[in-house]
Amino acid sequence: ATFTITEPQPAQPQSSFTYSINNLNVYFSNTSNNGLFSWNFGDGTSSSSYNSSHNYDSAGTYNVCLTLITNCDTVTFCETITIEHLSSVNLQDELQSGTKVYPNPAANTVFFSINNLKARNLYLIDPNGKVVESRIIKGPREEISLNGYSSGIYTYQITDNLNKLIKSSRLNIIK
């Protein structure tokens, strides 16, 4: 009898991402397989986080690239994104979104006073772009314990039931 042993070929590295835009802030979600990552946001800045959020200085078109580095290969995926100016009407809606966050900066606990009836989801994103808190909004006041969180500038996002962004801003955690 003759036996043939065939070793499976390792999966080819694939680099890809999705993104969501809120004014000048973009949240990038890495959908690549494992390896080391390098983001180039097309404006001279970069990051090595798995997921990342980036605040652009101005509206415009940017070529964003995610490079995946493995032991065997390096693969880059690029996509052109367009950041548009927020109209004054939209800006006024944003200012009247009815959300207050306090205290900010915060050390132990942060409170969200949410008076927008469309608000359904609350996300807290760490300085590396990783979602560290995700919850369904159950009432006009949400409380998040900051035990276990490191100091840094975090981003919070509030979305509606279709996950459309209502409010996004920064939270400074000081330990």
MOGI-V396209 format. One record per pair of residues at least 6 apart in sequence whose C-alpha atoms are under 6 Angstrom apart, sorted by the first residue. I is the first residue (numbers start at 0). GAP is how many residues later the second one is. Records with the same first field share a line. If there is no record, write none. Layout:
# MOGI-V396209
I: GAP  GAP
This chain:
# MOGI-V396209
13: 18
14: 17  53  62
15: 15  16  61
16: 12  13  14
17: 10  11
18: 8  9  10
19: 6  7
23: 31  32
24: 29  30
25: 27  28
26: 26
27: 23  24  25
28: 22
29: 21
34: 34  35
35: 32  33
36: 11  30  31
37: 9  10  28  29
38: 7  8  26  27
39: 6  24  25
40: 23
41: 20  21  22
48: 79
50: 78  79
51: 76  77
52: 76
58: 24  25  26
59: 22  23
60: 20  21
61: 18  19
62: 16  17
63: 14  15
64: 12  13
65: 10  11
66: 8  9
67: 6  7
97: 16  17  18
98: 14  15
99: 12  13
100: 10  11
101: 8  9
104: 67  68
105: 67
106: 66  67  68
107: 38
108: 35  36  37
109: 33  34
110: 31  32
111: 29  30
112: 27  28
113: 26  27
114: 25
117: 42
118: 40  41
119: 16  17  39  40  41
120: 14  15  16  37  38
121: 12  13  35  36
122: 10  11  33  34
123: 7  8  9  31  32
124: 6  7  29  30
125: 28
126: 26  27
150: 22  23  24
151: 20  21
152: 18  19
153: 16  17
154: 14  15  16
155: 12  13
156: 10  11
157: 8  9
158: 6  7
